[in-house]
Amino acid sequence: MTHPYLDAPGGVAALAHRGFSRDGLENTLAAFQAAVDLGYRYVETDAHGTADGVAVALHDASLDRTTDRTGRVAHLPWSQVRQARVGGVEPVPTLEDLLGTWPDLRVNVDVKERSGVAPVAAAIERTRSHDRVCVASFSVTRRDATVARLSRPVATSAGTTEALAFFRAGRSGRVPVRAVRDVDVFQVPWRWRGRQVLTARHVDTAHRAGRLVHVWTVNDEADMTTLLDLGVDGLITDRADVLRDVLRARGTWR
């Protein structure tokens, strides 16, 4: 836990999932500003690369669901993607916009497709934001390929195969040596197919290995309390307002 990204104020990382928006304007500068206005020091975003190598903050592979345009981001140049409006209102931001607008904000970046690997790394390099970025991906290969392009270390989150090894090992309490080798934090769900899969033993196993546990995506106040009582190190939420109030009540909001 030596990387600066992991030094959470108050001991708990509160991550605003795709920023904070109650009106569908996820992954926009307006949503990230709303999280900052609430006092958040961490946000989570997703990233894709355009056809001409620009990293954009967008969850889906295409513009179809969230914007007034259509088409796969990887097949479109930035000159076209930049014309799209999320919810018909807000432009799709570049990752560099996000990293550059708030130079103290810590950003969890989920690299969604291979097309995003080089552009994400380039955005981190240009903004020199290594100390405040965590690179994540469901794909270990994508995450490692992104990190390999960087001139300095960033924090890293577990991919799917590493997370599965973590869950299997946690049942026995044995530290999953291979799963923790290239990982600083396990960012995992706590429920799967309607049942709770994360336990205090999992959290303890990660801590004994010197790794942190962040849980996504937790929007209910009671669930937040349950997970904090388990000892998790961070929560990723769509309800940044609710999580802030929960942490304030516990005296861990900074």
Buried (B, 14 or more C-beta within 10 A) or exposed (E): BEBEBBEBBBEBBBBBBBBBBEEBBBBBBBBBBBBBEBBBBBBBBBBBBBBEEBBBBBBBBBBEEBBEBEBBBBEBEBEBBBBBBBBEEBBBBBBBBBBEBBEEBBBBBBBBBBBBBBBBBBBBBEBEBBBBBBBBBBBBEBBBBBBEBBEEBBBBBBBEBBBBBBBEBBEEEEBBEEBBEBBBBBBBBBEEEEEEBBBEBBBBBBBEBEBBBBBBBBBEBEBBEBBBEBEBBBBBBBBBBBBBBBBEEBEBBE
